């Protein structure tokens, strides 16, 4: 071990600790961002496997909204 390792000034130790905490937080942020991107790419890849007809079909949500509005007006 070096002789100056344990004789570090308090200010320098605090800066080193703060830098480590910031880099660790940036690393966790990167991991989180990559995980979200991987999930999005996986969904996109699955969507490429679907038949083309399923992508051109009308949304099932529109019919349920119309039914609810029709029932509400009666």
C-alpha positions, 0 to 999 in steps of 0.5 A: 500500500502507498503511504499517502492513501490513509493520509488523504485530506477530508475535502479530497475524500469528499470529492472522491465520494461524491464523484463515485456516487454521481458515476454510480447514479449515471450507471444505474440510469444507463442500465434503466434506459437500456432496459426500456430500449430493449423492451421497446425493441422487443415489442417492435420485433414481435410486431414484425411477426404479426400478419399485415391484416392485423395491423390494418384492422380497425381498433377494438377500442373505437367500437367499445367507446361507441357502445358506451356513448350509445348506452349513455344517451338512451 
